[in-house]
Amino acid sequence: MTESRTTGLLLSVVAAQFLVMLDSSILNVALPSLTSDLGLDSVGAAWVLNSYFLTFGGLLLVAGRAADVFGRRRMFMIGAAALLAGSLLGVVAGAEGVLLAARLIQGAGAALLSPAAMAIILARFDGRARAGAMSAWGAASTAGGAVGVTAGGLVTGALGWQSVFVLTAGVAALVTFAAWKTLPPDEDRARRSFDVMGALALTGAAIGVVFAVLSVPRYGWVSVQTLGGSVAAGVCFAVFVTAERRAADPVLPLTLLRDARVAGGIAANAFGGAARIGCFVLVAMVLQQVMRLEPESAGLAMLPTSIAGFAVSALVLPRLLAAFGPERVTIAGLASVCVAHIMLSNVSPETPYWQHVLPALLLAAFGVAASFTPTTLVIAQGIAARNAGVGSGLASSSAQVGGAVGLAVFGAIDTSARAAALEAGESALTASQAGLSAAHLAAAIAAALAVLVALGTFPGLRRNGSPRRTFAAPADRPLRQLVR
């Protein structure tokens, strides 16, 4: 492949990840306006966000395997088209049910698109080229999430909440066209069976877990919805384990989980995903509900996060990876997210933005950029190139399922703390501050747990470990040249 075509390919897959993260965060600031317009209660508003993560987190791993079996370009194009279709449906949504359907379709499209795009990078780039490509991927992830919050506030204030779906649809159309022009046809390969039973069982288990957790705020812990989702998840997981032991080409080879890098990376990424995704959602609520900023002002307040996150991912992260390796960088990033949440838990209506909020946002931007991509690299170390889709699916699904569960837990804590404050006779403003403060502290605990998991499982963090040695090759793809 010529250099120009390689550059075009990289730009297409990086733009796809930007789109996925943009779509996952752009409704955050628009949510209060959307809630008021459609007459949603707080739980209904939460489901507007969580419905996306339900299909996104539930389908990611299976979508990664589908990319390995059926072709990465093919799944990339299907995912981009589905995300575009969901965005267009969101533009015309005038009721809660239609809006939730749009978000479910967007989540499914993103689940197909993201692992296929990352699998293309992992399969086609080696050594320093892969390091550069993953840095660009991380920059797009960070920038997409932060730009989504900023742009969501600006266009909502100017044109209404439907405009966020128009913006997403426009980006999705550009990504679809760019991929059609730049991605080469899928290579001919030996036919591989698709583990249908394992795929269905794993998808059912993931969706069951997420649905059960998301049902708690509305229906309570002891309810048909919560218990039914939990039981369904348990049954599906048991079926999945049985199916994987018998499958000739399992959707998730269970032997992968014996590698501490993979198992620890998944667990750390789940806790870290909860803290990272929760950060953007909770900050948007703090800016509007505690500091009383309008959507446009809240969007502008998040703009430095976009710039800082992109700069860290594109300029600083490659140097940090080269000097310290992905495991140590992951620890630094997760610790930064933890501290940022603690700082944001102390925000009040009188808190100065420049002296307190902005430093916390910049620290969060560094932490998000310095934890997601390095954790992905840690997971990838234990996975062969032929299973690149599974590797990307593991990395993304663990973060997104963690994020969905985290949002549900943080939302429940927020709701409980607000109710307690109101019962004590406090004002609505004070109740909002109390609820969001408690939610931020819960997110800080999630980030701290991610740090502890990483410290206990990442082999490069042992006493005699070397950050460069953590790039030992997986089964059939040398990674020791990833960072020199």
N, C-alpha and C positions, 0 to 999 in steps of 0.2 A: 504494500500500500504506500502511495506517495505521501510526502510530508504534508502537502496541502489537504489531501483526503483524510489523513490521520487527524489533522487539526480540525477539519469539519466534523468528523465523527466525534471527537472529544467535546467540541462545543455543543453538539446536539445532545449528548448524554448528560453533560453538565447542566444544560438548560432544562432538561427534563427534571433533574433533581431540584433545581430552583423552583420549577412549577409546582412540584409536589409539596415542598415546604411552604411556598407562597399560599397554596390552597389550604394547607392545614392551619394557617394562622390568620388569614385575611379577615375572617369573620369575628375575630376576638374583639376588636374595637367597635365593629358594627353591631355587636350583639345587643347592647341596650336599645338602640334605635329599632332594630328588627323585632325585639321582644315587645316594645311598645306598639309598634305598627300592627303586629299580628295578634296581640293580646295574649302572649304566652306567659305562663307562670315561671318561677325560677327553675323548676325541674324541666319544664318543656324547653326553656332556653338552653339548659345544660345538654339536653338531648340533641339540639341542633349541632352542637360541637361534637358530642360523643357518638352520634350516628356515623360520622365520618370515620372515627377511630374504630368503630365496631367492625366495619368491613375492611378497612385498611389493615388493622392489626390481625384480624382473623384470617385474611387471605394471603398475607405477605409470603409466608414460608412456602405454601403450596404454589404460589405464583413464581417463586424462585425456582422450584423444581420444574414447573411447566416451561420456564425459559430454557432450562438445560435440555429438556426432552424435545420440545416442539420448535425451538428456535428463538433466540433472543430478539432478533429484529421483529419477528412476527408478534411476539408478546408485547414488545415495546409499542408497536403501532396500534395494537388492539387497546392497550392501556391508555395511550394518548387520546384515542378516539372516544373511549368511554368517559374519560375525564372531561373532554370537551362537551359530550352530550349531557353529562350531569350539570355542568356549569350553565349550559343553555336552558335546561329545565329550571335551574335556580332563578334565572332572570325573570321567568314568568310565574314563579311560585307566588300564589296569593293566599295560601292556607298552610297550616302546620304540616299536614300530611304530605303535600306536594314538596314542601321544603325538605322534609326528612328524606323523602325518596331521592331528591336531587343530591343530598349529602351522601346517602348510601352509595349511589352510583359513582359519585366523585371518589369516594373512598376505595371502591372496587377498582376503578381505573388507576388510581395512584398505586394500589397494591400490585397491579400488573406492571406498571411502568417503572417504578423505582428499582426493584431487584433486577429487572431485565437490563436497565441502564448500568447499574453497578457491575453486573455480571459481564457486560461488554468490556468494561475497564479492566476487571480482574483477569479476563481471558486474553485480552489483546495487548496489554502493556506489561513490561517487565522492568526490573531494576529501577533506575532513577526515573525513567519515564512513568512507571507506575506510581512512584512517590509523588511526582508532579501532578499526575492525573488525579490522584486521591486528594491532594491538597486543593486542586480546583473543585473537586467534588465537595469537599468540606466547606470551601468558601461559598459555593452555591447553596449548600444546605443552610448555613448560617445566615447568609444574605437573604435567602428566600423567606425564612421564618421572620426575620426582623423587618424586611421590606413589606411583608404581608401586613404586619401590625401597623406600620407607618402609612402605607398606601390605603389600607382599609379605613383608617381614620379620616384621611384627606378626602377620598372619594365619597365616603358616606356623608360627611359634612356638606359636601358640595352638591352631590347628585342623589343621595339616598342609598339605602343599604343594597338595593338591587344592583347598583353599579359595581359592587365587589365581584359579583358573578360575571358581569360583562368583562371586567378586567381579566379575570381568570380564564374565561372563554377565549379572549384574544390571545393570551400567552399560550394556551393549549393549542390553538390553531397554528401559531407560529412554530411550536415545537413539532407538531405533527408534520407540517410541510418540510421543516429542516431535516427531520429524520428520514422522510421519504426520499429526499435528495441525497443524503450523505451516508446513511447506514448501508453497508454492503449486504448482499443477500446472505442468508444463513448458510454456513458451510455444510456440505454433505458430511454426514457422520454415520457411524454405525447406529442402527436402530436401537433405541432404548425403550424398554417398557415403562409405562406410567403407572405408578402404584395408586390405582384409583381408590381402593379401600382405605389405604393409609392416608391419602390426601383428604378424603371426605371425613374420616375420623379426626384428623388433626385440625381441620377447619372447624368442625363441630365443637371440639374441645376449646379452641381459642375463642370462638364466638360465644360459647356457653359461659366461659369465665368472665369475659368482658360484659356480657349481658347481665349476669348475676350481680356484678359489682355496680354497674350503672343503675340497676333497679333498686338498690338499697335506699338512696335518698327519697325516692317517690313512694316505694311500697314497704320499706322496712326490712330488717334482717330476716324476720320470720314471715315470709309471704310466698305465695305460689310462684311468683316471678323469680324471686331471689333463689329460693330452694330448688325450683325447677331448673334454672340455669346451672346451678351448682351440680345437681345430680346428672344433668345431661353432659356437662363437661367431664365429670368423673367417668361416666360410661364410655363416652367417646375416647377418652384418654386410654382406658383399658383396652378398647378395641384397637386403638392405634398401636400400642405397644405390641399386642399380639400380631397384628398385621405386619409390622416392621420386622419382626423376627423371622417371618416366613417369606417376605418379599425378596425376589431376586435382585431388584434394583429399587430399594426403599426410598420413599420421598425424603426421609431423614434418617440416614444411617446412624443407629444408636451408638455405634462405636465412636462417633465423633465426640459424644458427650463425655468420653473417658479422658479426653485431653483437657487438662486444667485450664489451658488458654481458652478453649471453646466454652466449657461449662462456666468458668469464672467470668468470661467476657459477656456471656448471655445474662447472667445474674446481675453483674455490675451495670450492664446496659439497660436492664429493666428498671432498676432503681434510678439510674442516671436519667433515663428517658422520662420518668415521672417528674423528676426535678427540673429537667430542661424544658419540656413541653408546658409544665405547670407554670414556669417562670413567665413566659410570654402572656399566658391567659391571666394570671393573677396580677401582673403589672398593669395590664390594660384596665382591669377592674379597679385597681388602686388609684390610677390616674384619674378615672372618671367618677368613682363613687366615694373616694376619700378626699382627693385633692380637688375634686369638682371641676375638672377640665372638660371642655367640649370635645367631641370626637376629633375635630381638626387639630386642636391643640395637643390632644393625647397622641395623635399620630406623629406630630412634629417632635414631641417629647421623646418618642422612640427612635427618631431618625439617627441620633448618634450611635445607637445600638447597631443599626444596619451597617453604618460605615465602619465601626470598630470591629464588628464580627467579620466583615469581608476582609479588612486589612489583616487581622490576626490569621485568618485561614489562608490567605494568599501569600502573605509576606513573612509572618512570624512562625507559623506552624511548621513549614518545611525545615526551618533551621532548628526548631526545638526537637523535631523527630530525628534529625541527623545527629544532634548532640546528646540526646538523652534516651531515645527510643520511645515507642508508643506507650509502653506500660507506665513509665514515669510521667509522661505527659498527660496520660489519662488521669492519674492521681491528682496532678496539679489542677487540671480542668474541673474535676468533680469537687475538689476542695473549694475552688473559686465560686462555683455555683452555690455551694453550701453557705459560704460567707455572704454572698449577695442576697440570698433569701433571708438570712438573719437581719441584714441591714434593712431590707424592704419591709420586714415585719414591724419595724419601728416608725414607719411613715404615718404622719398625722396631717390634718388639714393645714397646719402651720409649718410643716416641714419644708425647708428651702430646697427647691429642685436642684440648683447648681451645686450646693454644698453636700447634699446627702443622696438624693435620688439619682442624679446623673452618675456619680461614682459607682453606685450599686449596679446601675445598668451596664456600665462599661465593664465592670468585673464579671457580670453575668455573661456579657458578650464574649469575653475571653474564655470563660469556663465552658460555655456551650461549644465554641469552636475547638477548644483544646481537649474535649472529651469524646465527642461523637466519632469523628474520623479515626483517631487513634484506637478507640475501642474496636471499631470495625477491623482495623489492621490486626489487632490481637486475635480476634476470632478467625480471621482469614489465614493466620499462620498454621492452623491445624486442619485446613481443608484443601483438598486437591483442586486443581484448575478445572477438571471436568465437572466438578460440583460447585462451580463459581456461583451459580444461581442460588444454591442452597446456602452458601456462605453469605451472600448479600441478603437473602431472605431472613436468615438467623439474626444478622445484625440489625436489620430494619424492623423485623417483627418484634424482637425483644424490646427495642426502644419504644415502638408504637403501642404495643400491648401494655407496657409499663406506663406509658403516658396516659392511656385511656383509663387504666385502673387508678393511676395517681390523680387524674382530674376528678374521678368519682369520689375518691377518698377525701381529697382537699375540698371538694364542693360540699361533702357531708359535714366536714369539720367547720367550714365557713358558715353553713346554715345553722348548725347547732350553736356555735358561738354567738351568732347574731340573735337567735331566739332567746338565749340566756340573757343577753344584754338588754333586749327589749322587755323581757319579763322583770328585769331589775329596775325598770323605769328609765333606761337610757334613751337618748334620742336615736333616730334612724341613722344619722351620720356616725355617732359613736358606735352603734351596733355594726355598721359596715366596717369601721376601722377594727373593731374587735374580731370580727369574723375573718377578715383578710389577713390580719396579723397571725391568727392561729393557723390559717391555711399556709402562709409562708413558712412558719416554723415547722409544720409537718413536711413541707417540701425540703426544707433544710435537713431534716432527719433522713429523708429518702436519699439525698445526696451523700450524707455521712455514711449511711449503710452501704452505698455503692463503693465508697472509699475503702471501707472495711473488707468488703468482699474482694476487691481488687488486691488489697494488701495480702490477703490470705490465699489467693489462688494464682496470681500472675507469676510465672516462674522467673521472669527477669528481675523481680523485686526481692529475690532471696539474697542472703548475705553475700554470697560469692557470684551473684548473677551479674551479667554484663548487658547493658542496654542494647549493644550491637548484636549480641548473641541471641537476643529474642527474635531476630529475623531469620532463624533457621528455616530451611526449606520444608514445606509440606510435601505430601506424597509425590507429586510429579511436576512441581513448579518451583524453581529456585527463587527464594525471597531474600537471601542473604545480601544481595546487591541492592535491595530496596532503598536503603539509606547508607551512604558511605561517609 
